[in-house]
Amino acid sequence: MPTQKPTSLPLENLSFEAATAELETIVAQMESGDLSLEQSLQAYTRGAALLKRCQQTLSAVEQQIQILNNNQTLTPFEVDNE
């Protein structure tokens, strides 16, 4: 698998799918052992932020499903991004 450079798009501009794809790329790069210590630290930092973004997205979707199950209609759930 060719190594791709992670994007540096702002997290709020990434779809869930794009965030998970970038996270998978980062994991593969880190597992390869080809990154310097500084590159590994940058990759880890970006990966942690991507993971948090994905978890927030999944949590919001889970909340929407619960609302749907309770009301029989899908209602958007506002996420507090603190």
C-alpha positions in Angstrom: 0.0 0.0 0.0 1.5 3.4 -1.0 2.0 5.8 1.9 -0.3 8.8 1.6 0.4 12.0 3.4 -2.3 12.9 5.8 -4.4 15.9 4.8 -4.3 19.0 7.0 -7.9 20.0 6.3 -9.7 21.4 9.3 -11.5 18.6 11.2 -14.9 20.3 10.8 -14.5 20.2 7.0 -14.0 16.4 7.0 -16.8 13.9 6.5 -16.8 10.9 8.8 -15.5 8.7 6.0 -12.7 11.1 5.1 -11.7 11.3 8.8 -11.6 7.5 9.2 -9.6 7.1 6.0 -7.1 9.7 7.1 -6.9 8.0 10.5 -6.2 4.6 8.8 -3.5 6.2 6.8 -1.9 7.6 9.9 -2.0 4.3 11.7 -0.4 2.5 8.7 2.4 5.1 8.6 3.1 4.9 12.3 3.0 1.1 12.2 5.5 1.1 9.3 8.1 2.6 11.6 9.3 4.9 8.8 8.4 8.2 10.6 10.9 10.2 12.6 10.1 10.9 16.2 8.8 14.4 15.3 6.7 13.1 12.5 5.3 10.4 14.8 4.3 13.0 17.3 2.6 15.1 14.7 0.8 12.0 13.3 -0.3 11.0 16.8 -1.6 14.5 17.5 -3.6 14.6 14.2 -4.8 11.0 14.8 -6.0 11.8 18.3 -8.0 14.8 16.9 -9.4 12.7 14.1 -10.4 10.0 16.6 -12.2 12.6 18.7 -14.0 13.9 15.7 -15.2 10.4 14.6 -16.3 9.7 18.2 -18.3 12.9 18.3 -19.9 12.1 14.9 -20.8 8.6 16.0 -22.3 9.9 19.3 -24.4 12.4 17.4 -25.7 9.7 15.1 -26.4 7.4 18.0 -28.4 10.2 19.6 -30.4 10.7 16.4 -31.2 7.0 16.3 -32.4 7.1 19.9 -34.6 10.1 19.1 -35.9 8.3 16.0 -36.7 5.2 18.1 -38.6 7.3 20.6 -40.5 9.6 18.3 -40.7 7.5 15.1 -39.2 10.5 13.2 -35.6 11.4 12.6 -34.8 14.7 14.4 -31.4 16.3 14.1 -29.5 16.4 17.3 -27.4 19.5 18.1 -23.9 18.6 19.2 -22.0 20.9 21.6 -18.5 20.9 20.2 -16.6 22.0 23.3 
